[in-house]
């Protein structure tokens, strides 16, 4: 886990670590759901 930058560049809003982690988790969850849908389609 990368620590947030203590001095963000001017004009740039620092991103909260939780939000950054969320952006990484969302595609993984969507990919997992898509995988399950494909499996269900193959089964049925």
Secondary structure as GFF3:
##gff-version 3
##sequence-region A 1 44
A	DSSP	alpha_helix	17	43	.	.	.	ID=ss1
###
